[in-house]
Amino acid sequence: MNKKLFRGAILETVLLKLIDETGNRGMHGYAVLAEVYKKYGVRLGPSTLYPELKRLETQGLISSSWESALGKARRKYRITWKGQNLLREYFAELRTVIPVGVNWHVQKPLELD
């Protein structure tokens, strides 16, 4: 997959979708990295992920809060109503461009960093 293509709207959509799937539990950065690789075969680096999360938060598409678990503080990200609405719009637009039932396969992991 083209790295430049993945970093644009596709990355934004992937991140919003993963965070949305967690509901109110939220998701910390390392979990996002792991899920992107598990579901899409793409290895994101922290220098790609965290600026994108900050941008999504600045736009009001996600929110974050510090939470402590086992004595370790982590920032958890949750999707906002604005992010959910944008995600719905993206998927509605994608359905008009990409036929339903298209299988997405990644032949080898893509490294972004």
ZALUM-750011 format. One line per field, with one value per atom (N, C-alpha, C): atom name; x, y, z; residue in three letters; residue number from 1. Coordinates in nm, 4 decimals. Example, Ala and Ser with C-alpha at 12.3 -4.5 7.8 and 13.67 -1.06 7.14 Angstrom:
BEGIN
atom <- [N / CA / C / N / CA / C]
east <- [1.3190 / 1.2300 / 1.3200 / 1.2850 / 1.3670 / 1.2900]
north <- [-0.5690 / -0.4500 / -0.3300 / -0.2250 / -0.1060 / 0.0030]
up <- [0.7800 / 0.7800 / 0.7800 / 0.7080 / 0.7140 / 0.7870]
rest <- [ALA / ALA / ALA / SER / SER / SER]
nr <- [1 / 1 / 1 / 2 / 2 / 2]
***
This chain:
BEGIN
atom <- [N / CA / C / N / CA / C / N / CA / C / N / CA / C / N / CA / C / N / CA / C / N / CA / C / N / CA / C / N / CA / C / N / CA / C / N / CA / C / N / CA / C / N / CA / C / N / CA / C / N / CA / C / N / CA / C / N / CA / C / N / CA / C / N / CA / C / N / CA / C / N / CA / C / N / CA / C / N / CA / C / N / CA / C / N / CA / C / N / CA / C / N / CA / C / N / CA / C / N / CA / C / N / CA / C / N / CA / C / N / CA / C / N / CA / C / N / CA / C / N / CA / C / N / CA / C / N / CA / C / N / CA / C / N / CA / C / N / CA / C / N / CA / C / N / CA / C / N / CA / C / N / CA / C / N / CA / C / N / CA / C / N / CA / C / N / CA / C / N / CA / C / N / CA / C / N / CA / C / N / CA / C / N / CA / C / N / CA / C / N / CA / C / N / CA / C / N / CA / C / N / CA / C / N / CA / C / N / CA / C / N / CA / C / N / CA / C / N / CA / C / N / CA / C / N / CA / C / N / CA / C / N / CA / C / N / CA / C / N / CA / C / N / CA / C / N / CA / C / N / CA / C / N / CA / C / N / CA / C / N / CA / C / N / CA / C / N / CA / C / N / CA / C / N / CA / C / N / CA / C / N / CA / C / N / CA / C / N / CA / C / N / CA / C / N / CA / C / N / CA / C / N / CA / C / N / CA / C / N / CA / C / N / CA / C / N / CA / C / N / CA / C / N / CA / C / N / CA / C / N / CA / C / N / CA / C / N / CA / C / N / CA / C / N / CA / C / N / CA / C / N / CA / C / N / CA / C / N / CA / C / N / CA / C / N / CA / C / N / CA / C / N / CA / C / N / CA / C / N / CA / C / N / CA / C / N / CA / C / N / CA / C / N / CA / C]
east <- [0.0845 / 0.0000 / 0.0891 / 0.0492 / 0.1229 / 0.1191 / 0.2369 / 0.2442 / 0.1764 / 0.1953 / 0.1358 / -0.0170 / -0.0703 / -0.2150 / -0.2672 / -0.1959 / -0.2425 / -0.2395 / -0.1485 / -0.1367 / -0.2475 / -0.3202 / -0.4235 / -0.5556 / -0.6579 / -0.7933 / -0.8089 / -0.7320 / -0.7439 / -0.7001 / -0.5861 / -0.5385 / -0.6376 / -0.6894 / -0.7878 / -0.9095 / -0.9585 / -1.0751 / -1.0455 / -0.9294 / -0.8904 / -0.8837 / -0.8194 / -0.8060 / -0.9416 / -1.0246 / -1.1575 / -1.2391 / -1.2309 / -1.3066 / -1.2585 / -1.1281 / -1.0750 / -1.1147 / -1.1019 / -1.1359 / -1.2863 / -1.3652 / -1.5104 / -1.5515 / -1.4826 / -1.5162 / -1.4982 / -1.4219 / -1.3989 / -1.5098 / -1.5978 / -1.7055 / -1.6494 / -1.7060 / -1.6626 / -1.5331 / -1.4887 / -1.3636 / -1.2437 / -1.2456 / -1.1333 / -1.0190 / -0.9149 / -0.8016 / -0.6753 / -0.5709 / -0.4446 / -0.3598 / -0.2593 / -0.1797 / -0.1185 / -0.0579 / 0.0051 / -0.0986 / -0.2165 / -0.3234 / -0.3656 / -0.3661 / -0.3994 / -0.2953 / -0.1671 / -0.0599 / -0.0783 / -0.1058 / -0.1215 / -0.2429 / -0.3536 / -0.4766 / -0.4631 / -0.3955 / -0.3755 / -0.2970 / -0.1947 / -0.1164 / -0.1988 / -0.2697 / -0.3488 / -0.4577 / -0.5294 / -0.6436 / -0.6067 / -0.5007 / -0.4707 / -0.3313 / -0.2490 / -0.1156 / -0.0209 / -0.0510 / 0.0308 / 0.0975 / 0.2275 / 0.3019 / 0.3187 / 0.2457 / 0.2611 / 0.3675 / 0.4429 / 0.5369 / 0.4778 / 0.5322 / 0.4820 / 0.4881 / 0.5884 / 0.6010 / 0.4940 / 0.4262 / 0.3118 / 0.1826 / 0.1689 / 0.0444 / 0.0133 / 0.1049 / 0.0715 / 0.0419 / 0.1136 / 0.0715 / -0.0680 / -0.1001 / -0.2335 / -0.3414 / -0.3166 / -0.4125 / -0.4301 / -0.3216 / -0.3287 / -0.4117 / -0.3910 / -0.4667 / -0.6159 / -0.6481 / -0.7892 / -0.8506 / -0.7721 / -0.8224 / -0.8423 / -0.7488 / -0.7595 / -0.8835 / -0.9180 / -1.0363 / -1.1664 / -1.1545 / -1.2738 / -1.3325 / -1.2553 / -1.3052 / -1.2851 / -1.1855 / -1.1623 / -1.1318 / -1.1435 / -1.1031 / -1.0072 / -0.9330 / -0.8411 / -0.8418 / -0.8018 / -0.7888 / -0.6806 / -0.6142 / -0.5120 / -0.5786 / -0.5421 / -0.5949 / -0.4796 / -0.4937 / -0.3883 / -0.4350 / -0.3497 / -0.3776 / -0.2483 / -0.2567 / -0.1396 / -0.0231 / -0.0554 / 0.0466 / 0.1077 / 0.0549 / 0.1089 / 0.0039 / 0.0417 / -0.0505 / -0.0479 / -0.1653 / -0.1776 / -0.2867 / -0.2657 / -0.3680 / -0.4616 / -0.5908 / -0.6907 / -0.7683 / -0.7933 / -0.8625 / -1.0021 / -1.0994 / -1.2386 / -1.2926 / -1.3787 / -1.4365 / -1.5461 / -1.5602 / -1.6651 / -1.7834 / -1.8941 / -2.0099 / -1.9720 / -1.8881 / -1.8430 / -1.7623 / -1.6768 / -1.5985 / -1.6866 / -1.7885 / -1.8811 / -1.9581 / -2.0008 / -2.0733 / -1.9846 / -1.8597 / -1.7671 / -1.7408 / -1.7258 / -1.7032 / -1.8206 / -1.9419 / -2.0607 / -2.0596 / -2.0223 / -2.0157 / -1.9122 / -1.7941 / -1.6891 / -1.7372 / -1.8002 / -1.8448 / -1.9568 / -2.0427 / -2.1479 / -2.0861 / -1.9847 / -1.9165 / -1.8406 / -1.7747 / -1.6986 / -1.7890 / -1.9090 / -2.0017 / -2.0390 / -2.0359 / -2.0689 / -1.9515 / -1.8307 / -1.7111 / -1.6621 / -1.6693 / -1.6162 / -1.7323 / -1.7391 / -1.8486 / -1.8462 / -1.9633 / -1.9753 / -1.9236 / -1.8540 / -1.8034 / -1.6599 / -1.5992 / -1.4593 / -1.3764 / -1.2907 / -1.2028 / -1.0732 / -1.0350 / -0.9116 / -0.8038 / -0.6990 / -0.5888 / -0.4585 / -0.3761 / -0.2433 / -0.1453 / -0.0658 / 0.0279 / 0.1417 / 0.1977 / 0.3051 / 0.2836 / 0.3330 / 0.3164 / 0.3805 / 0.3157 / 0.3662 / 0.4178 / 0.5382 / 0.5986 / 0.5924 / 0.5330 / 0.5254 / 0.5957 / 0.6965 / 0.7669 / 0.8740]
north <- [-0.1175 / 0.0000 / 0.1238 / 0.2232 / 0.3480 / 0.4213 / 0.4501 / 0.5151 / 0.6517 / 0.7270 / 0.8610 / 0.8510 / 0.7557 / 0.7347 / 0.6960 / 0.6048 / 0.5597 / 0.6709 / 0.7646 / 0.8712 / 0.9751 / 0.9798 / 1.0810 / 1.0416 / 1.0481 / 1.0196 / 0.8762 / 0.7849 / 0.6452 / 0.6286 / 0.6872 / 0.6772 / 0.7411 / 0.8569 / 0.9236 / 0.8338 / 0.7735 / 0.6860 / 0.5626 / 0.5018 / 0.3833 / 0.4157 / 0.5275 / 0.5644 / 0.5934 / 0.6688 / 0.6987 / 0.5703 / 0.4784 / 0.3537 / 0.2689 / 0.2546 / 0.1748 / 0.2339 / 0.3642 / 0.4300 / 0.4215 / 0.4345 / 0.4235 / 0.2850 / 0.1825 / 0.0449 / 0.0191 / 0.1019 / 0.0806 / 0.1397 / 0.2171 / 0.2799 / 0.3720 / 0.3672 / 0.4538 / 0.4081 / 0.2855 / 0.2365 / 0.3182 / 0.3621 / 0.4359 / 0.3433 / 0.4015 / 0.3230 / 0.4051 / 0.3449 / 0.4178 / 0.3960 / 0.4800 / 0.4820 / 0.3494 / 0.2788 / 0.1513 / 0.0515 / 0.0521 / -0.0372 / -0.0018 / 0.1273 / 0.1699 / 0.1139 / 0.1287 / 0.0763 / -0.0737 / -0.1478 / -0.2923 / -0.3294 / -0.2607 / -0.2918 / -0.2570 / -0.1479 / -0.1118 / -0.2231 / -0.2725 / -0.3813 / -0.5098 / -0.5426 / -0.6662 / -0.6666 / -0.5557 / -0.5516 / -0.5168 / -0.4356 / -0.3840 / -0.4215 / -0.4822 / -0.5217 / -0.4056 / -0.2929 / -0.1720 / -0.1410 / -0.1276 / -0.0911 / 0.0602 / 0.1231 / 0.2669 / 0.2878 / 0.3922 / 0.4293 / 0.5399 / 0.5608 / 0.6681 / 0.8059 / 0.8282 / 0.9597 / 0.9822 / 0.8774 / 0.8900 / 0.8992 / 0.8131 / 0.8024 / 0.9244 / 0.9623 / 1.0646 / 1.2033 / 1.2483 / 1.3751 / 1.3663 / 1.2491 / 1.2325 / 1.2334 / 1.1669 / 1.1703 / 1.3125 / 1.3871 / 1.5266 / 1.6101 / 1.5877 / 1.6613 / 1.6289 / 1.5008 / 1.4609 / 1.5233 / 1.5318 / 1.5928 / 1.7433 / 1.8077 / 1.9524 / 1.9836 / 1.8938 / 1.9129 / 1.8746 / 1.8223 / 1.7847 / 1.6504 / 1.5688 / 1.4392 / 1.3303 / 1.3482 / 1.2590 / 1.3448 / 1.2846 / 1.3512 / 1.2571 / 1.3108 / 1.2251 / 1.2627 / 1.1669 / 1.1914 / 1.0985 / 1.1439 / 1.0617 / 0.9691 / 0.8412 / 0.7422 / 0.6588 / 0.6125 / 0.5332 / 0.3895 / 0.2969 / 0.1547 / 0.0872 / 0.0177 / -0.0503 / 0.0457 / 0.1656 / 0.2646 / 0.3317 / 0.3059 / 0.3631 / 0.4546 / 0.5791 / 0.6753 / 0.6598 / 0.6548 / 0.6456 / 0.7404 / 0.7959 / 0.8805 / 0.7913 / 0.7996 / 0.7210 / 0.8133 / 0.7629 / 0.8388 / 0.7820 / 0.8721 / 0.8346 / 0.9205 / 0.8614 / 0.9369 / 1.0297 / 1.1451 / 1.2411 / 1.2233 / 1.2895 / 1.2824 / 1.3385 / 1.4423 / 1.5009 / 1.3977 / 1.3221 / 1.2178 / 1.1055 / 1.0685 / 0.9636 / 1.0078 / 1.1333 / 1.1850 / 1.1851 / 1.2284 / 1.2299 / 1.0880 / 0.9947 / 0.8548 / 0.8007 / 0.8311 / 0.7884 / 0.8484 / 0.9757 / 1.0411 / 0.9734 / 0.9434 / 0.8766 / 0.7428 / 0.6627 / 0.5309 / 0.5419 / 0.6394 / 0.6596 / 0.6954 / 0.7809 / 0.8184 / 0.6999 / 0.6225 / 0.5069 / 0.4040 / 0.3855 / 0.2880 / 0.3248 / 0.4536 / 0.4937 / 0.4732 / 0.4662 / 0.4528 / 0.3086 / 0.2374 / 0.1015 / 0.0039 / -0.0933 / -0.1912 / -0.2665 / -0.2931 / -0.3717 / -0.5118 / -0.5695 / -0.7045 / -0.7101 / -0.5941 / -0.5943 / -0.6401 / -0.7372 / -0.7863 / -0.7069 / -0.6589 / -0.5829 / -0.6759 / -0.6927 / -0.7803 / -0.7025 / -0.7196 / -0.6597 / -0.7750 / -0.7728 / -0.8820 / -0.8855 / -0.7698 / -0.7649 / -0.6423 / -0.6457 / -0.5307 / -0.4054 / -0.2937 / -0.1640 / -0.0929 / -0.0387 / 0.0305 / 0.1807 / 0.2541 / 0.3994 / 0.4611 / 0.5345 / 0.6065 / 0.6946]
up <- [0.0000 / 0.0000 / 0.0000 / -0.0729 / -0.0826 / 0.0517 / 0.1062 / 0.2383 / 0.2382 / 0.1311 / 0.1228 / 0.1247 / 0.0529 / 0.0502 / 0.1878 / 0.2545 / 0.3854 / 0.4883 / 0.4774 / 0.5766 / 0.5661 / 0.4610 / 0.4449 / 0.5075 / 0.4271 / 0.4746 / 0.5212 / 0.4640 / 0.5057 / 0.6506 / 0.6860 / 0.8241 / 0.9195 / 0.8836 / 0.9686 / 0.9908 / 0.8842 / 0.8934 / 0.9778 / 0.9572 / 1.0335 / 1.1823 / 1.2163 / 1.3578 / 1.4202 / 1.3509 / 1.4043 / 1.4232 / 1.3277 / 1.3365 / 1.4539 / 1.4705 / 1.5816 / 1.7162 / 1.7290 / 1.8553 / 1.8798 / 1.7745 / 1.7872 / 1.8361 / 1.7907 / 1.8293 / 1.9786 / 2.0472 / 2.1907 / 2.2761 / 2.2162 / 2.2925 / 2.3988 / 2.5179 / 2.6273 / 2.6932 / 2.6630 / 2.7227 / 2.6771 / 2.5523 / 2.4983 / 2.4621 / 2.4069 / 2.3592 / 2.3755 / 2.4309 / 2.4448 / 2.3194 / 2.3031 / 2.1811 / 2.1419 / 2.2375 / 2.2038 / 2.1526 / 2.2110 / 2.1652 / 2.0228 / 1.9910 / 1.8549 / 1.7575 / 1.7924 / 1.7062 / 1.6813 / 1.7878 / 1.7774 / 1.6923 / 1.7098 / 1.6348 / 1.4868 / 1.4554 / 1.3147 / 1.2454 / 1.3129 / 1.2529 / 1.2434 / 1.3500 / 1.3534 / 1.2463 / 1.2327 / 1.1410 / 0.9975 / 0.9791 / 0.8452 / 0.7942 / 0.8806 / 0.8373 / 0.8169 / 0.8787 / 0.8636 / 0.9971 / 0.9942 / 1.1159 / 1.1197 / 1.2091 / 1.2306 / 1.3369 / 1.3226 / 1.4269 / 1.5118 / 1.6296 / 1.7161 / 1.6506 / 1.5659 / 1.5017 / 1.3954 / 1.3534 / 1.2634 / 1.3437 / 1.4440 / 1.5193 / 1.6052 / 1.6923 / 1.7920 / 1.7328 / 1.6297 / 1.5673 / 1.5052 / 1.4490 / 1.3899 / 1.4980 / 1.6111 / 1.7220 / 1.7730 / 1.7832 / 1.8293 / 1.7316 / 1.6015 / 1.4998 / 1.5094 / 1.5272 / 1.5413 / 1.6657 / 1.7726 / 1.8962 / 1.8782 / 1.8125 / 1.7873 / 1.7039 / 1.6122 / 1.5279 / 1.5985 / 1.7201 / 1.7958 / 1.7562 / 1.6831 / 1.6380 / 1.7427 / 1.8292 / 1.9426 / 2.0646 / 2.1810 / 2.3053 / 2.3761 / 2.4708 / 2.5446 / 2.6915 / 2.7734 / 2.9168 / 2.9705 / 3.0752 / 3.1386 / 3.2379 / 3.2308 / 3.3232 / 3.3752 / 3.4964 / 3.5581 / 3.5756 / 3.5336 / 3.5505 / 3.5955 / 3.7061 / 3.7619 / 3.7828 / 3.8278 / 3.8577 / 3.7359 / 3.6168 / 3.4944 / 3.4309 / 3.4080 / 3.3471 / 3.1952 / 3.1362 / 2.9910 / 2.9456 / 2.8279 / 2.7680 / 2.6884 / 2.7211 / 2.6488 / 2.5560 / 2.4371 / 2.3337 / 2.3132 / 2.2990 / 2.2739 / 2.1607 / 2.0808 / 1.9705 / 2.0234 / 1.9625 / 1.9993 / 1.9035 / 1.9332 / 1.8429 / 1.7063 / 1.7048 / 1.5781 / 1.4983 / 1.5664 / 1.5015 / 1.4494 / 1.5267 / 1.4831 / 1.3585 / 1.3560 / 1.2395 / 1.1153 / 1.1311 / 1.0185 / 0.9690 / 1.0605 / 1.0244 / 0.9436 / 0.9856 / 0.9100 / 0.7697 / 0.7592 / 0.6278 / 0.5392 / 0.5955 / 0.5185 / 0.4642 / 0.5497 / 0.5051 / 0.4025 / 0.4160 / 0.3164 / 0.1815 / 0.1822 / 0.0582 / -0.0012 / 0.0847 / 0.0357 / -0.0310 / 0.0217 / -0.0369 / -0.1805 / -0.2116 / -0.3484 / -0.4437 / -0.3893 / -0.4717 / -0.4794 / -0.3674 / -0.3591 / -0.3455 / -0.4353 / -0.4262 / -0.2934 / -0.2397 / -0.1172 / -0.1463 / -0.0506 / -0.0687 / -0.1178 / -0.1430 / -0.1833 / -0.0653 / -0.0876 / 0.0183 / 0.0158 / 0.1319 / 0.1447 / 0.1971 / 0.1208 / 0.1610 / 0.1529 / 0.2526 / 0.2525 / 0.2396 / 0.1351 / 0.1099 / 0.2102 / 0.2433 / 0.3418 / 0.4286 / 0.5516 / 0.6404 / 0.5841 / 0.6042 / 0.5617 / 0.6841 / 0.6771 / 0.7902 / 0.7651 / 0.8568 / 0.8477 / 0.9652 / 0.9393 / 1.0453 / 0.9906]
rest <- [MET / MET / MET / ASN / ASN / ASN / LYS / LYS / LYS / LYS / LYS / LYS / LEU / LEU / LEU / PHE / PHE / PHE / ARG / ARG / ARG / GLY / GLY / GLY / ALA / ALA / ALA / ILE / ILE / ILE / LEU / LEU / LEU / GLU / GLU / GLU / THR / THR / THR / VAL / VAL / VAL / LEU / LEU / LEU / LEU / LEU / LEU / LYS / LYS / LYS / LEU / LEU / LEU / ILE / ILE / ILE / ASP / ASP / ASP / GLU / GLU / GLU / THR / THR / THR / GLY / GLY / GLY / ASN / ASN / ASN / ARG / ARG / ARG / GLY / GLY / GLY / MET / MET / MET / HIS / HIS / HIS / GLY / GLY / GLY / TYR / TYR / TYR / ALA / ALA / ALA / VAL / VAL / VAL / LEU / LEU / LEU / ALA / ALA / ALA / GLU / GLU / GLU / VAL / VAL / VAL / TYR / TYR / TYR / LYS / LYS / LYS / LYS / LYS / LYS / TYR / TYR / TYR / GLY / GLY / GLY / VAL / VAL / VAL / ARG / ARG / ARG / LEU / LEU / LEU / GLY / GLY / GLY / PRO / PRO / PRO / SER / SER / SER / THR / THR / THR / LEU / LEU / LEU / TYR / TYR / TYR / PRO / PRO / PRO / GLU / GLU / GLU / LEU / LEU / LEU / LYS / LYS / LYS / ARG / ARG / ARG / LEU / LEU / LEU / GLU / GLU / GLU / THR / THR / THR / GLN / GLN / GLN / GLY / GLY / GLY / LEU / LEU / LEU / ILE / ILE / ILE / SER / SER / SER / SER / SER / SER / SER / SER / SER / TRP / TRP / TRP / GLU / GLU / GLU / SER / SER / SER / ALA / ALA / ALA / LEU / LEU / LEU / GLY / GLY / GLY / LYS / LYS / LYS / ALA / ALA / ALA / ARG / ARG / ARG / ARG / ARG / ARG / LYS / LYS / LYS / TYR / TYR / TYR / ARG / ARG / ARG / ILE / ILE / ILE / THR / THR / THR / TRP / TRP / TRP / LYS / LYS / LYS / GLY / GLY / GLY / GLN / GLN / GLN / ASN / ASN / ASN / LEU / LEU / LEU / LEU / LEU / LEU / ARG / ARG / ARG / GLU / GLU / GLU / TYR / TYR / TYR / PHE / PHE / PHE / ALA / ALA / ALA / GLU / GLU / GLU / LEU / LEU / LEU / ARG / ARG / ARG / THR / THR / THR / VAL / VAL / VAL / ILE / ILE / ILE / PRO / PRO / PRO / VAL / VAL / VAL / GLY / GLY / GLY / VAL / VAL / VAL / ASN / ASN / ASN / TRP / TRP / TRP / HIS / HIS / HIS / VAL / VAL / VAL / GLN / GLN / GLN / LYS / LYS / LYS / PRO / PRO / PRO / LEU / LEU / LEU / GLU / GLU / GLU / LEU / LEU / LEU / ASP / ASP / ASP]
nr <- [1 / 1 / 1 / 2 / 2 / 2 / 3 / 3 / 3 / 4 / 4 / 4 / 5 / 5 / 5 / 6 / 6 / 6 / 7 / 7 / 7 / 8 / 8 / 8 / 9 / 9 / 9 / 10 / 10 / 10 / 11 / 11 / 11 / 12 / 12 / 12 / 13 / 13 / 13 / 14 / 14 / 14 / 15 / 15 / 15 / 16 / 16 / 16 / 17 / 17 / 17 / 18 / 18 / 18 / 19 / 19 / 19 / 20 / 20 / 20 / 21 / 21 / 21 / 22 / 22 / 22 / 23 / 23 / 23 / 24 / 24 / 24 / 25 / 25 / 25 / 26 / 26 / 26 / 27 / 27 / 27 / 28 / 28 / 28 / 29 / 29 / 29 / 30 / 30 / 30 / 31 / 31 / 31 / 32 / 32 / 32 / 33 / 33 / 33 / 34 / 34 / 34 / 35 / 35 / 35 / 36 / 36 / 36 / 37 / 37 / 37 / 38 / 38 / 38 / 39 / 39 / 39 / 40 / 40 / 40 / 41 / 41 / 41 / 42 / 42 / 42 / 43 / 43 / 43 / 44 / 44 / 44 / 45 / 45 / 45 / 46 / 46 / 46 / 47 / 47 / 47 / 48 / 48 / 48 / 49 / 49 / 49 / 50 / 50 / 50 / 51 / 51 / 51 / 52 / 52 / 52 / 53 / 53 / 53 / 54 / 54 / 54 / 55 / 55 / 55 / 56 / 56 / 56 / 57 / 57 / 57 / 58 / 58 / 58 / 59 / 59 / 59 / 60 / 60 / 60 / 61 / 61 / 61 / 62 / 62 / 62 / 63 / 63 / 63 / 64 / 64 / 64 / 65 / 65 / 65 / 66 / 66 / 66 / 67 / 67 / 67 / 68 / 68 / 68 / 69 / 69 / 69 / 70 / 70 / 70 / 71 / 71 / 71 / 72 / 72 / 72 / 73 / 73 / 73 / 74 / 74 / 74 / 75 / 75 / 75 / 76 / 76 / 76 / 77 / 77 / 77 / 78 / 78 / 78 / 79 / 79 / 79 / 80 / 80 / 80 / 81 / 81 / 81 / 82 / 82 / 82 / 83 / 83 / 83 / 84 / 84 / 84 / 85 / 85 / 85 / 86 / 86 / 86 / 87 / 87 / 87 / 88 / 88 / 88 / 89 / 89 / 89 / 90 / 90 / 90 / 91 / 91 / 91 / 92 / 92 / 92 / 93 / 93 / 93 / 94 / 94 / 94 / 95 / 95 / 95 / 96 / 96 / 96 / 97 / 97 / 97 / 98 / 98 / 98 / 99 / 99 / 99 / 100 / 100 / 100 / 101 / 101 / 101 / 102 / 102 / 102 / 103 / 103 / 103 / 104 / 104 / 104 / 105 / 105 / 105 / 106 / 106 / 106 / 107 / 107 / 107 / 108 / 108 / 108 / 109 / 109 / 109 / 110 / 110 / 110 / 111 / 111 / 111 / 112 / 112 / 112 / 113 / 113 / 113]
***
